[in-house]
Amino acid sequence: MFKKRNENIEKAKGSIPYWVIAEKLGVHENTIQNWMKKEMDEERQRKVMLAIEQIKKQIGKER
């Protein structure tokens, strides 16, 4: 029916809420959710994935 978009980001983010990723990128949570509705260009995907990696590292340090 509908093609899954940005699957790599969905997989990478796991249980990280969109608002945390948005905060890291300096955008509103709704912006991230809108980006997820369409396949992102490579540059935007790279930025989002980098933010997710940084969040995961931070979470790991806090444990």
All heavy atoms as TSV, in Angstrom:
chain	resi	resn	atom	element	x	y	z
A	1	MET	N	N	0.825	-1.188	0.000
A	1	MET	CA	C	0.000	0.000	0.000
A	1	MET	C	C	0.871	1.256	0.000
A	1	MET	O	O	1.030	1.885	-1.011
A	1	MET	CB	C	-0.949	-0.033	1.196
A	1	MET	CG	C	-1.896	1.130	1.233
A	1	MET	SD	S	-2.931	1.037	2.681
A	1	MET	CE	C	-4.478	1.409	1.935
A	2	PHE	N	N	1.451	1.601	1.150
A	2	PHE	CA	C	2.332	2.754	1.220
A	2	PHE	C	C	3.758	2.294	1.424
A	2	PHE	O	O	4.015	1.397	2.218
A	2	PHE	CB	C	1.946	3.682	2.390
A	2	PHE	CG	C	0.628	4.367	2.199
A	2	PHE	CD1	C	-0.481	3.951	2.893
A	2	PHE	CD2	C	0.510	5.422	1.310
A	2	PHE	CE1	C	-1.695	4.581	2.721
A	2	PHE	CE2	C	-0.700	6.054	1.123
A	2	PHE	CZ	C	-1.812	5.639	1.841
A	3	LYS	N	N	4.683	2.927	0.714
A	3	LYS	CA	C	6.098	2.598	0.860
A	3	LYS	C	C	6.626	3.219	2.155
A	3	LYS	O	O	6.357	4.375	2.437
A	3	LYS	CB	C	6.876	3.155	-0.334
A	3	LYS	CG	C	8.343	2.845	-0.276
A	3	LYS	CD	C	9.052	3.504	-1.465
A	3	LYS	CE	C	10.527	3.238	-1.393
A	3	LYS	NZ	N	11.254	4.201	-0.605
A	4	LYS	N	N	7.341	2.422	2.932
A	4	LYS	CA	C	7.982	2.939	4.150
A	4	LYS	C	C	9.069	3.905	3.744
A	4	LYS	O	O	9.886	3.617	2.891
A	4	LYS	CB	C	8.644	1.812	4.910
A	4	LYS	CG	C	7.981	1.148	6.066
A	4	LYS	CD	C	7.439	1.983	7.118
A	4	LYS	CE	C	7.757	1.339	8.450
A	4	LYS	NZ	N	7.441	2.155	9.544
A	5	ARG	N	N	9.087	5.069	4.357
A	5	ARG	CA	C	10.090	6.077	4.047
A	5	ARG	C	C	11.067	6.210	5.200
A	5	ARG	O	O	10.700	6.042	6.341
A	5	ARG	CB	C	9.409	7.416	3.765
A	5	ARG	CG	C	8.545	7.366	2.517
A	5	ARG	CD	C	7.674	8.590	2.420
A	5	ARG	NE	N	6.825	8.537	1.254
A	5	ARG	CZ	C	5.555	8.164	1.276
A	5	ARG	NH1	N	4.987	7.815	2.399
A	5	ARG	NH2	N	4.847	8.131	0.171
A	6	ASN	N	N	12.286	6.553	4.868
A	6	ASN	CA	C	13.324	6.813	5.865
A	6	ASN	C	C	13.464	5.665	6.868
A	6	ASN	O	O	13.646	5.883	8.059
A	6	ASN	CB	C	13.025	8.134	6.584
A	6	ASN	CG	C	12.931	9.286	5.618
A	6	ASN	OD1	O	13.868	9.580	4.898
A	6	ASN	ND2	N	11.777	9.939	5.572
A	7	GLU	N	N	13.391	4.441	6.365
A	7	GLU	CA	C	13.466	3.260	7.230
A	7	GLU	C	C	14.765	3.214	8.029
A	7	GLU	O	O	14.760	2.796	9.185
A	7	GLU	CB	C	13.321	1.981	6.408
A	7	GLU	CG	C	11.905	1.724	5.957
A	7	GLU	CD	C	11.756	0.389	5.251
A	7	GLU	OE1	O	11.903	-0.637	5.944
A	7	GLU	OE2	O	11.524	0.394	4.036
A	8	ASN	N	N	15.866	3.646	7.415
A	8	ASN	CA	C	17.152	3.617	8.116
A	8	ASN	C	C	17.117	4.526	9.344
A	8	ASN	O	O	17.679	4.196	10.388
A	8	ASN	CB	C	18.294	4.006	7.180
A	8	ASN	CG	C	18.116	5.387	6.561
A	8	ASN	OD1	O	16.999	5.880	6.401
A	8	ASN	ND2	N	19.214	6.016	6.204
A	9	ILE	N	N	16.441	5.642	9.236
A	9	ILE	CA	C	16.338	6.561	10.377
A	9	ILE	C	C	15.421	5.966	11.438
A	9	ILE	O	O	15.739	6.001	12.634
A	9	ILE	CB	C	15.839	7.954	9.919
A	9	ILE	CG1	C	16.936	8.602	9.054
A	9	ILE	CG2	C	15.488	8.833	11.110
A	9	ILE	CD1	C	16.540	9.884	8.381
A	10	GLU	N	N	14.306	5.404	11.032
A	10	GLU	CA	C	13.385	4.761	11.973
A	10	GLU	C	C	14.105	3.669	12.761
A	10	GLU	O	O	13.954	3.575	13.975
A	10	GLU	CB	C	12.188	4.152	11.241
A	10	GLU	CG	C	11.077	5.100	10.954
A	10	GLU	CD	C	10.376	5.646	12.187
A	10	GLU	OE1	O	10.331	4.975	13.240
A	10	GLU	OE2	O	9.869	6.768	12.107
A	11	LYS	N	N	14.883	2.853	12.058
A	11	LYS	CA	C	15.634	1.777	12.716
A	11	LYS	C	C	16.663	2.340	13.677
A	11	LYS	O	O	16.800	1.872	14.805
A	11	LYS	CB	C	16.347	0.923	11.670
A	11	LYS	CG	C	15.784	-0.433	11.506
A	11	LYS	CD	C	16.641	-1.233	10.545
A	11	LYS	CE	C	15.739	-2.114	9.730
A	11	LYS	NZ	N	16.421	-2.878	8.742
A	12	ALA	N	N	17.411	3.335	13.230
A	12	ALA	CA	C	18.488	3.907	14.034
A	12	ALA	C	C	17.957	4.610	15.271
A	12	ALA	O	O	18.556	4.533	16.339
A	12	ALA	CB	C	19.318	4.877	13.201
A	13	LYS	N	N	16.829	5.293	15.158
A	13	LYS	CA	C	16.315	6.067	16.282
A	13	LYS	C	C	15.780	5.176	17.395
A	13	LYS	O	O	15.827	5.540	18.559
A	13	LYS	CB	C	15.272	7.089	15.832
A	13	LYS	CG	C	13.852	6.640	15.770
A	13	LYS	CD	C	12.948	7.813	15.480
A	13	LYS	CE	C	11.533	7.628	15.925
A	13	LYS	NZ	N	11.282	7.239	17.276
A	14	GLY	N	N	15.295	3.985	17.040
A	14	GLY	CA	C	14.778	3.080	18.060
A	14	GLY	C	C	13.709	3.761	18.898
A	14	GLY	O	O	12.736	4.279	18.376
A	15	SER	N	N	13.946	3.827	20.211
A	15	SER	CA	C	12.953	4.408	21.118
A	15	SER	C	C	13.213	5.884	21.425
A	15	SER	O	O	12.565	6.463	22.281
A	15	SER	CB	C	12.913	3.607	22.419
A	15	SER	OG	O	14.174	3.681	23.066
A	16	ILE	N	N	14.168	6.481	20.719
A	16	ILE	CA	C	14.453	7.906	20.937
A	16	ILE	C	C	13.266	8.709	20.400
A	16	ILE	O	O	12.910	8.578	19.233
A	16	ILE	CB	C	15.748	8.344	20.227
A	16	ILE	CG1	C	16.945	7.566	20.753
A	16	ILE	CG2	C	15.965	9.847	20.377
A	16	ILE	CD1	C	18.227	7.757	19.949
A	17	PRO	N	N	12.654	9.547	21.236
A	17	PRO	CA	C	11.510	10.343	20.758
A	17	PRO	C	C	11.937	11.382	19.726
A	17	PRO	O	O	13.068	11.882	19.746
A	17	PRO	CB	C	10.998	11.041	22.026
A	17	PRO	CG	C	11.688	10.400	23.177
A	17	PRO	CD	C	12.923	9.748	22.651
A	18	TYR	N	N	11.002	11.729	18.848
A	18	TYR	CA	C	11.282	12.746	17.840
A	18	TYR	C	C	11.676	14.077	18.463
A	18	TYR	O	O	12.519	14.788	17.943
A	18	TYR	CB	C	10.066	12.965	16.926
A	18	TYR	CG	C	9.849	11.874	15.922
A	18	TYR	CD1	C	8.641	11.189	15.859
A	18	TYR	CD2	C	10.836	11.522	15.017
A	18	TYR	CE1	C	8.428	10.187	14.929
A	18	TYR	CE2	C	10.643	10.521	14.089
A	18	TYR	CZ	C	9.435	9.854	14.049
A	18	TYR	OH	O	9.235	8.860	13.126
A	19	TRP	N	N	11.069	14.412	19.610
A	19	TRP	CA	C	11.365	15.718	20.203
A	19	TRP	C	C	12.819	15.819	20.638
A	19	TRP	O	O	13.410	16.895	20.585
A	19	TRP	CB	C	10.404	16.048	21.360
A	19	TRP	CG	C	10.574	15.217	22.600
A	19	TRP	CD1	C	9.891	14.097	22.941
A	19	TRP	CD2	C	11.479	15.469	23.681
A	19	TRP	NE1	N	10.322	13.627	24.152
A	19	TRP	CE2	C	11.290	14.449	24.634
A	19	TRP	CE3	C	12.429	16.456	23.935
A	19	TRP	CZ2	C	12.020	14.393	25.828
A	19	TRP	CZ3	C	13.153	16.389	25.120
A	19	TRP	CH2	C	12.941	15.368	26.046
A	20	VAL	N	N	13.438	14.701	21.038
A	20	VAL	CA	C	14.842	14.708	21.447
A	20	VAL	C	C	15.733	14.961	20.220
A	20	VAL	O	O	16.676	15.754	20.281
A	20	VAL	CB	C	15.230	13.385	22.157
A	20	VAL	CG1	C	16.705	13.339	22.468
A	20	VAL	CG2	C	14.397	13.201	23.421
A	21	ILE	N	N	15.417	14.298	19.128
A	21	ILE	CA	C	16.171	14.494	17.885
A	21	ILE	C	C	15.995	15.933	17.404
A	21	ILE	O	O	16.969	16.589	17.016
A	21	ILE	CB	C	15.710	13.495	16.802
A	21	ILE	CG1	C	15.962	12.055	17.268
A	21	ILE	CG2	C	16.414	13.763	15.472
A	21	ILE	CD1	C	15.272	10.995	16.441
A	22	ALA	N	N	14.764	16.422	17.458
A	22	ALA	CA	C	14.481	17.794	17.026
A	22	ALA	C	C	15.272	18.798	17.861
A	22	ALA	O	O	15.854	19.739	17.316
A	22	ALA	CB	C	12.987	18.070	17.143
A	23	GLU	N	N	15.300	18.586	19.166
A	23	GLU	CA	C	16.041	19.484	20.052
A	23	GLU	C	C	17.524	19.503	19.681
A	23	GLU	O	O	18.150	20.558	19.645
A	23	GLU	CB	C	15.854	19.026	21.502
A	23	GLU	CG	C	16.358	19.993	22.533
A	23	GLU	CD	C	16.007	19.527	23.931
A	23	GLU	OE1	O	16.810	18.762	24.518
A	23	GLU	OE2	O	14.934	19.911	24.426
A	24	LYS	N	N	18.073	18.347	19.404
A	24	LYS	CA	C	19.482	18.235	19.028
A	24	LYS	C	C	19.766	18.991	17.725
A	24	LYS	O	O	20.830	19.585	17.566
A	24	LYS	CB	C	19.862	16.754	18.880
A	24	LYS	CG	C	21.310	16.485	18.733
A	24	LYS	CD	C	21.988	16.663	20.056
A	24	LYS	CE	C	23.383	16.138	20.061
A	24	LYS	NZ	N	24.072	16.479	21.298
A	25	LEU	N	N	18.800	18.960	16.797
A	25	LEU	CA	C	18.972	19.617	15.495
A	25	LEU	C	C	18.548	21.084	15.515
A	25	LEU	O	O	18.764	21.794	14.535
A	25	LEU	CB	C	18.162	18.872	14.429
A	25	LEU	CG	C	18.676	17.485	14.056
A	25	LEU	CD1	C	17.666	16.757	13.195
A	25	LEU	CD2	C	20.011	17.586	13.338
A	26	GLY	N	N	17.907	21.507	16.596
A	26	GLY	CA	C	17.469	22.903	16.683
A	26	GLY	C	C	16.232	23.210	15.855
A	26	GLY	O	O	16.074	24.321	15.361
A	27	VAL	N	N	15.370	22.202	15.699
A	27	VAL	CA	C	14.120	22.392	14.967
A	27	VAL	C	C	12.965	21.926	15.847
A	27	VAL	O	O	13.165	21.302	16.896
A	27	VAL	CB	C	14.103	21.619	13.621
A	27	VAL	CG1	C	15.188	22.116	12.690
A	27	VAL	CG2	C	14.228	20.116	13.828
A	28	HIS	N	N	11.746	22.198	15.425
A	28	HIS	CA	C	10.562	21.775	16.161
A	28	HIS	C	C	10.289	20.298	15.899
A	28	HIS	O	O	10.590	19.783	14.808
A	28	HIS	CB	C	9.365	22.627	15.729
A	28	HIS	CG	C	8.191	22.489	16.642
A	28	HIS	ND1	N	7.303	21.463	16.541
A	28	HIS	CD2	C	7.775	23.268	17.674
A	28	HIS	CE1	C	6.367	21.602	17.468
A	28	HIS	NE2	N	6.636	22.700	18.172
A	29	GLU	N	N	9.696	19.630	16.863
A	29	GLU	CA	C	9.350	18.216	16.723
A	29	GLU	C	C	8.498	17.971	15.475
A	29	GLU	O	O	8.698	16.982	14.756
A	29	GLU	CB	C	8.587	17.756	17.966
A	29	GLU	CG	C	8.064	16.353	17.894
A	29	GLU	CD	C	7.269	15.961	19.124
A	29	GLU	OE1	O	7.041	16.801	20.016
A	29	GLU	OE2	O	6.879	14.783	19.194
A	30	ASN	N	N	7.568	18.869	15.186
A	30	ASN	CA	C	6.717	18.711	13.999
A	30	ASN	C	C	7.531	18.733	12.716
A	30	ASN	O	O	7.159	18.086	11.730
A	30	ASN	CB	C	5.651	19.808	13.949
A	30	ASN	CG	C	4.626	19.674	15.047
A	30	ASN	OD1	O	4.565	18.668	15.738
A	30	ASN	ND2	N	3.821	20.705	15.221
A	31	THR	N	N	8.631	19.469	12.721
A	31	THR	CA	C	9.497	19.525	11.546
A	31	THR	C	C	10.058	18.136	11.250
A	31	THR	O	O	10.024	17.680	10.103
A	31	THR	CB	C	10.637	20.537	11.757
A	31	THR	OG1	O	10.064	21.824	12.004
A	31	THR	CG2	C	11.558	20.603	10.553
A	32	ILE	N	N	10.563	17.469	12.277
A	32	ILE	CA	C	11.100	16.109	12.105
A	32	ILE	C	C	9.998	15.181	11.588
A	32	ILE	O	O	10.213	14.392	10.661
A	32	ILE	CB	C	11.665	15.552	13.435
A	32	ILE	CG1	C	12.814	16.400	13.939
A	32	ILE	CG2	C	12.090	14.090	13.275
A	32	ILE	CD1	C	14.085	16.283	13.158
A	33	GLN	N	N	8.829	15.258	12.190
A	33	GLN	CA	C	7.734	14.387	11.775
A	33	GLN	C	C	7.342	14.648	10.320
A	33	GLN	O	O	7.045	13.706	9.584
A	33	GLN	CB	C	6.540	14.553	12.713
A	33	GLN	CG	C	6.851	13.988	14.088
A	33	GLN	CD	C	5.784	14.295	15.115
A	33	GLN	OE1	O	5.055	15.270	15.006
A	33	GLN	NE2	N	5.704	13.443	16.132
A	34	ASN	N	N	7.362	15.910	9.907
A	34	ASN	CA	C	7.076	16.223	8.499
A	34	ASN	C	C	8.177	15.701	7.584
A	34	ASN	O	O	7.898	15.201	6.492
A	34	ASN	CB	C	6.882	17.726	8.303
A	34	ASN	CG	C	5.556	18.211	8.832
A	34	ASN	OD1	O	4.588	17.464	8.887
A	34	ASN	ND2	N	5.502	19.465	9.236
A	35	TRP	N	N	9.429	15.819	8.007
A	35	TRP	CA	C	10.539	15.280	7.207
A	35	TRP	C	C	10.378	13.783	6.995
A	35	TRP	O	O	10.725	13.252	5.946
A	35	TRP	CB	C	11.878	15.547	7.888
A	35	TRP	CG	C	12.332	16.964	7.886
A	35	TRP	CD1	C	11.791	18.022	7.219
A	35	TRP	CD2	C	13.455	17.483	8.603
A	35	TRP	NE1	N	12.506	19.161	7.481
A	35	TRP	CE2	C	13.532	18.869	8.327
A	35	TRP	CE3	C	14.399	16.928	9.461
A	35	TRP	CZ2	C	14.519	19.689	8.867
A	35	TRP	CZ3	C	15.385	17.741	10.006
A	35	TRP	CH2	C	15.437	19.113	9.703
A	36	MET	N	N	9.863	13.086	8.019
A	36	MET	CA	C	9.736	11.641	7.947
A	36	MET	C	C	8.648	11.190	6.965
A	36	MET	O	O	8.633	10.044	6.552
A	36	MET	CB	C	9.449	11.060	9.339
A	36	MET	CG	C	10.594	11.216	10.317
A	36	MET	SD	S	12.107	10.388	9.793
A	36	MET	CE	C	11.630	8.675	10.011
A	37	LYS	N	N	7.778	12.090	6.576
A	37	LYS	CA	C	6.679	11.738	5.668
A	37	LYS	C	C	7.147	11.523	4.236
A	37	LYS	O	O	6.498	10.835	3.466
A	37	LYS	CB	C	5.607	12.834	5.685
A	37	LYS	CG	C	4.862	12.905	6.996
A	37	LYS	CD	C	3.884	14.053	6.982
A	37	LYS	CE	C	3.224	14.213	8.346
A	37	LYS	NZ	N	2.331	15.386	8.379
A	38	LYS	N	N	8.272	12.147	3.869
A	38	LYS	CA	C	8.838	11.999	2.530
A	38	LYS	C	C	10.278	11.531	2.666
A	38	LYS	O	O	10.935	11.824	3.660
A	38	LYS	CB	C	8.825	13.339	1.788
A	38	LYS	CG	C	7.453	13.880	1.530
A	38	LYS	CD	C	7.533	15.208	0.821
A	38	LYS	CE	C	6.136	15.777	0.632
A	38	LYS	NZ	N	6.169	17.130	0.097
A	39	GLU	N	N	10.761	10.828	1.667
A	39	GLU	CA	C	12.156	10.378	1.701
A	39	GLU	C	C	13.060	11.611	1.732
A	39	GLU	O	O	12.954	12.499	0.895
A	39	GLU	CB	C	12.464	9.517	0.475
A	39	GLU	CG	C	13.768	8.770	0.564
A	39	GLU	CD	C	13.794	7.719	1.667
A	39	GLU	OE1	O	12.760	7.109	1.973
A	39	GLU	OE2	O	14.890	7.524	2.226
A	40	MET	N	N	13.933	11.661	2.730
A	40	MET	CA	C	14.829	12.811	2.891
A	40	MET	C	C	15.980	12.742	1.900
A	40	MET	O	O	16.414	11.649	1.518
A	40	MET	CB	C	15.434	12.818	4.295
A	40	MET	CG	C	14.467	13.103	5.390
A	40	MET	SD	S	15.348	13.163	6.963
A	40	MET	CE	C	14.111	12.441	8.028
A	41	ASP	N	N	16.503	13.912	1.537
A	41	ASP	CA	C	17.692	13.919	0.700
A	41	ASP	C	C	18.886	13.470	1.551
A	41	ASP	O	O	18.803	13.403	2.776
A	41	ASP	CB	C	17.933	15.286	0.051
A	41	ASP	CG	C	18.193	16.406	1.058
A	41	ASP	OD1	O	18.854	16.171	2.083
A	41	ASP	OD2	O	17.747	17.535	0.798
A	42	GLU	N	N	19.977	13.142	0.892
A	42	GLU	CA	C	21.138	12.560	1.583
A	42	GLU	C	C	21.701	13.470	2.664
A	42	GLU	O	O	22.084	13.002	3.732
A	42	GLU	CB	C	22.225	12.210	0.571
A	42	GLU	CG	C	21.886	11.001	-0.265
A	42	GLU	CD	C	23.012	10.632	-1.215
A	42	GLU	OE1	O	24.190	10.887	-0.897
A	42	GLU	OE2	O	22.694	10.078	-2.281
A	43	GLU	N	N	21.762	14.755	2.406
A	43	GLU	CA	C	22.321	15.702	3.373
A	43	GLU	C	C	21.481	15.745	4.646
A	43	GLU	O	O	22.010	15.709	5.754
A	43	GLU	CB	C	22.424	17.103	2.756
A	43	GLU	CG	C	22.975	18.153	3.682
A	43	GLU	CD	C	24.429	17.914	4.106
A	43	GLU	OE1	O	25.140	17.141	3.447
A	43	GLU	OE2	O	24.834	18.507	5.116
A	44	ARG	N	N	20.173	15.811	4.506
A	44	ARG	CA	C	19.293	15.851	5.675
A	44	ARG	C	C	19.367	14.533	6.439
A	44	ARG	O	O	19.413	14.519	7.667
A	44	ARG	CB	C	17.863	16.158	5.257
A	44	ARG	CG	C	16.935	16.279	6.453
A	44	ARG	CD	C	15.599	16.845	6.080
A	44	ARG	NE	N	15.743	18.270	5.850
A	44	ARG	CZ	C	14.889	19.005	5.163
A	44	ARG	NH1	N	13.819	18.454	4.620
A	44	ARG	NH2	N	15.070	20.299	5.012
A	45	GLN	N	N	19.387	13.417	5.705
A	45	GLN	CA	C	19.517	12.106	6.357
A	45	GLN	C	C	20.805	12.039	7.167
A	45	GLN	O	O	20.813	11.536	8.291
A	45	GLN	CB	C	19.510	10.982	5.324
A	45	GLN	CG	C	18.142	10.584	4.876
A	45	GLN	CD	C	18.176	9.310	4.046
A	45	GLN	OE1	O	19.074	8.472	4.182
A	45	GLN	NE2	N	17.194	9.159	3.189
A	46	ARG	N	N	21.884	12.554	6.592
A	46	ARG	CA	C	23.174	12.533	7.272
A	46	ARG	C	C	23.097	13.317	8.579
A	46	ARG	O	O	23.569	12.859	9.616
A	46	ARG	CB	C	24.259	13.118	6.368
A	46	ARG	CG	C	25.672	12.976	6.900
A	46	ARG	CD	C	26.688	13.715	6.055
A	46	ARG	NE	N	26.487	15.163	6.018
A	46	ARG	CZ	C	26.731	15.994	7.045
A	46	ARG	NH1	N	27.173	15.518	8.173
A	46	ARG	NH2	N	26.538	17.287	6.927
A	47	LYS	N	N	22.476	14.494	8.543
A	47	LYS	CA	C	22.358	15.328	9.742
A	47	LYS	C	C	21.517	14.648	10.818
A	47	LYS	O	O	21.872	14.672	11.998
A	47	LYS	CB	C	21.753	16.687	9.388
A	47	LYS	CG	C	22.692	17.587	8.627
A	47	LYS	CD	C	22.036	18.903	8.265
A	47	LYS	CE	C	22.980	19.780	7.457
A	47	LYS	NZ	N	22.337	21.046	7.055
A	48	VAL	N	N	20.415	14.042	10.415
A	48	VAL	CA	C	19.541	13.362	11.372
A	48	VAL	C	C	20.259	12.155	11.974
A	48	VAL	O	O	20.209	11.938	13.193
A	48	VAL	CB	C	18.200	12.964	10.707
A	48	VAL	CG1	C	17.358	12.108	11.639
A	48	VAL	CG2	C	17.425	14.210	10.286
A	49	MET	N	N	20.940	11.383	11.135
A	49	MET	CA	C	21.663	10.211	11.633
A	49	MET	C	C	22.781	10.620	12.586
A	49	MET	O	O	23.005	9.955	13.606
A	49	MET	CB	C	22.222	9.390	10.468
A	49	MET	CG	C	21.157	8.709	9.638
A	49	MET	SD	S	20.198	7.483	10.533
A	49	MET	CE	C	21.327	6.107	10.476
A	50	LEU	N	N	23.468	11.701	12.291
A	50	LEU	CA	C	24.517	12.203	13.171
A	50	LEU	C	C	23.924	12.599	14.519
A	50	LEU	O	O	24.485	12.271	15.572
A	50	LEU	CB	C	25.238	13.384	12.526
A	50	LEU	CG	C	26.380	14.006	13.335
A	50	LEU	CD1	C	27.475	12.989	13.602
A	50	LEU	CD2	C	26.934	15.209	12.596
A	51	ALA	N	N	22.781	13.269	14.498
A	51	ALA	CA	C	22.117	13.660	15.744
A	51	ALA	C	C	21.740	12.421	16.554
A	51	ALA	O	O	21.942	12.386	17.774
A	51	ALA	CB	C	20.882	14.498	15.442
A	52	ILE	N	N	21.229	11.401	15.896
A	52	ILE	CA	C	20.850	10.158	16.578
A	52	ILE	C	C	22.077	9.503	17.204
A	52	ILE	O	O	22.040	9.070	18.357
A	52	ILE	CB	C	20.129	9.196	15.607
A	52	ILE	CG1	C	18.757	9.765	15.234
A	52	ILE	CG2	C	19.993	7.799	16.202
A	52	ILE	CD1	C	18.057	9.054	14.092
A	53	GLU	N	N	23.186	9.451	16.468
A	53	GLU	CA	C	24.427	8.873	16.997
A	53	GLU	C	C	24.900	9.640	18.228
A	53	GLU	O	O	25.311	9.037	19.225
A	53	GLU	CB	C	25.517	8.882	15.938
A	53	GLU	CG	C	25.293	7.891	14.819
A	53	GLU	CD	C	26.307	8.049	13.688
A	53	GLU	OE1	O	27.425	8.562	13.935
A	53	GLU	OE2	O	25.970	7.675	12.557
A	54	GLN	N	N	24.843	10.968	18.174
A	54	GLN	CA	C	25.265	11.790	19.304
A	54	GLN	C	C	24.369	11.563	20.515
A	54	GLN	O	O	24.858	11.483	21.647
A	54	GLN	CB	C	25.269	13.269	18.914
A	54	GLN	CG	C	26.351	13.617	17.925
A	54	GLN	CD	C	26.224	15.040	17.393
A	54	GLN	OE1	O	25.222	15.713	17.599
A	54	GLN	NE2	N	27.259	15.500	16.686
A	55	ILE	N	N	23.075	11.434	20.292
A	55	ILE	CA	C	22.132	11.178	21.386
A	55	ILE	C	C	22.430	9.828	22.022
A	55	ILE	O	O	22.454	9.701	23.248
A	55	ILE	CB	C	20.677	11.247	20.877
A	55	ILE	CG1	C	20.327	12.686	20.471
A	55	ILE	CG2	C	19.700	10.729	21.927
A	55	ILE	CD1	C	19.082	12.807	19.614
A	56	LYS	N	N	22.670	8.816	21.199
A	56	LYS	CA	C	22.979	7.476	21.726
A	56	LYS	C	C	24.256	7.490	22.562
A	56	LYS	O	O	24.324	6.848	23.611
A	56	LYS	CB	C	23.095	6.462	20.587
A	56	LYS	CG	C	21.753	6.080	19.999
A	56	LYS	CD	C	21.926	5.050	18.904
A	56	LYS	CE	C	20.594	4.578	18.374
A	56	LYS	NZ	N	20.738	3.562	17.333
A	57	LYS	N	N	25.271	8.239	22.101
A	57	LYS	CA	C	26.513	8.344	22.875
A	57	LYS	C	C	26.252	9.015	24.209
A	57	LYS	O	O	26.775	8.594	25.238
A	57	LYS	CB	C	27.568	9.122	22.096
A	57	LYS	CG	C	28.212	8.339	20.989
A	57	LYS	CD	C	29.242	9.166	20.244
A	57	LYS	CE	C	29.768	8.409	19.041
A	57	LYS	NZ	N	30.668	9.242	18.228
A	58	GLN	N	N	25.455	10.057	24.185
A	58	GLN	CA	C	25.125	10.783	25.425
A	58	GLN	C	C	24.357	9.890	26.383
A	58	GLN	O	O	24.643	9.888	27.583
A	58	GLN	CB	C	24.294	12.029	25.080
A	58	GLN	CG	C	24.013	12.904	26.271
A	58	GLN	CD	C	23.233	14.163	25.893
A	58	GLN	OE1	O	23.002	14.426	24.711
A	58	GLN	NE2	N	22.835	14.913	26.881
A	59	ILE	N	N	23.415	9.127	25.871
A	59	ILE	CA	C	22.646	8.204	26.710
A	59	ILE	C	C	23.576	7.167	27.312
A	59	ILE	O	O	23.458	6.828	28.496
A	59	ILE	CB	C	21.524	7.514	25.887
A	59	ILE	CG1	C	20.444	8.530	25.510
A	59	ILE	CG2	C	20.911	6.355	26.655
A	59	ILE	CD1	C	19.439	8.016	24.490
A	60	GLY	N	N	24.519	6.681	26.516
A	60	GLY	CA	C	25.475	5.685	27.011
A	60	GLY	C	C	26.345	6.219	28.133
A	60	GLY	O	O	26.658	5.512	29.079
A	61	LYS	N	N	26.736	7.479	28.058
A	61	LYS	CA	C	27.558	8.093	29.098
A	61	LYS	C	C	26.773	8.304	30.391
A	61	LYS	O	O	27.346	8.296	31.473
A	61	LYS	CB	C	28.117	9.430	28.610
A	61	LYS	CG	C	29.172	9.294	27.568
A	61	LYS	CD	C	29.680	10.658	27.114
A	61	LYS	CE	C	30.701	10.518	25.995
A	61	LYS	NZ	N	31.124	11.828	25.489
A	62	GLU	N	N	25.473	8.529	30.266
A	62	GLU	CA	C	24.648	8.803	31.442
A	62	GLU	C	C	24.333	7.543	32.225
A	62	GLU	O	O	23.896	7.616	33.358
A	62	GLU	CB	C	23.346	9.506	31.018
A	62	GLU	CG	C	23.580	10.897	30.504
A	62	GLU	CD	C	22.325	11.562	29.965
A	62	GLU	OE1	O	21.250	10.925	29.995
A	62	GLU	OE2	O	22.422	12.718	29.527
A	63	ARG	N	N	24.512	6.396	31.629
A	63	ARG	CA	C	24.191	5.129	32.310
A	63	ARG	C	C	25.289	4.668	33.190
A	63	ARG	O	O	26.322	4.833	33.318
A	63	ARG	CB	C	23.855	4.048	31.304
A	63	ARG	CG	C	22.542	4.338	30.655
A	63	ARG	CD	C	22.159	3.227	29.748
A	63	ARG	NE	N	20.857	3.570	29.172
A	63	ARG	CZ	C	20.214	2.820	28.345
A	63	ARG	NH1	N	20.696	1.682	27.988
A	63	ARG	NH2	N	19.059	3.172	27.869
